[in-house]
Amino acid sequence: MACHDPLGDMICKIRNAILAKQEKVSILPSKEKLEIIKILKNEGYIKNFKKIVEDSVTYIRIFFKYDDKGRPVLEGLKRVSSPGRRIYFGYRDIPRLYNGMGTIIVSTSTGITTGKKAIERKVGGEVICQIW
């Protein structure tokens, strides 16, 4: 079955795995997905990730982080732009999520980055997703 929105599929798999309180999830890799996963790791939302090759198929396995009470550190993940409706912002207009407690992921001309770094570099772009 063809996937028309691979980033949306990845976000949905991550959200469903967290709701089911799973410790890991496997997704098919791409450059964009790998950059988003690196941002999740650097911002402290996930424990770790690694590339795995099984039967000549490559996967990215994401390991989730939970607190002492068993609640996930990554509480929410929402797709903003979609293939049918792209959302763009200039660097002055990039929104803050939960007064800076959440993270906006932006695809800029310099690569995929967080909203804070895009504002520092003074580059705007397409808002891919929100994380809190």
Residue pairs with C-beta under 8 A, 6 or more apart in sequence:
3 9
4 83
5 79
5 82
5 83
6 28
6 30
6 32
6 33
7 32
7 33
7 36
7 79
7 128
7 129
8 79
8 82
9 27
10 27
10 33
10 36
11 77
11 78
11 79
11 129
13 25
13 27
14 25
14 27
14 62
14 74
14 77
15 76
15 77
17 24
17 25
17 64
18 64
18 72
18 74
18 77
21 66
21 70
21 72
22 64
23 63
23 64
24 61
24 62
24 63
24 64
25 61
25 62
25 64
26 52
26 59
26 60
26 61
26 62
27 33
27 59
27 60
27 62
28 58
28 59
28 60
29 51
29 58
29 59
29 60
32 107
32 112
33 60
34 60
35 111
35 112
36 105
36 112
36 128
36 129
37 46
37 49
37 60
37 62
38 49
39 103
39 105
39 112
39 113
39 114
40 46
40 49
40 62
40 74
40 131
41 48
41 49
43 103
43 114
43 131
44 65
44 73
45 65
45 73
45 74
45 103
45 131
46 62
46 63
46 64
46 65
46 73
46 74
47 63
47 64
47 65
48 63
49 60
49 61
49 62
49 63
50 60
50 61
51 58
51 59
51 60
51 61
52 58
52 59
52 60
52 61
53 59
64 72
64 73
64 74
65 72
65 73
65 74
66 72
66 73
67 73
74 131
75 132
76 102
76 130
76 131
76 132
77 129
77 130
77 131
78 129
78 130
79 128
79 129
80 87
80 127
80 128
80 129
80 130
81 87
81 126
81 127
81 128
81 129
86 126
87 126
87 127
88 124
88 125
88 126
88 127
89 95
89 106
89 124
89 125
89 127
90 124
91 118
91 119
91 121
91 122
91 123
91 124
92 124
93 124
94 104
94 106
94 115
94 118
94 119
94 124
94 127
95 104
95 115
95 127
96 104
96 115
97 103
97 104
97 115
97 130
97 131
97 132
98 132
100 116
101 132
102 130
102 131
102 132
103 114
103 115
103 116
103 130
103 131
103 132
104 114
104 115
104 127
104 129
104 130
104 131
105 112
105 113
105 114
105 115
105 127
105 128
105 129
105 130
105 131
106 112
106 113
106 114
106 115
106 118
106 124
106 125
106 126
106 127
106 128
107 125
107 126
107 128
108 118
108 121
108 123
108 124
108 125
109 123
109 125
110 121
110 123
112 128
113 121
115 127
118 124
118 125
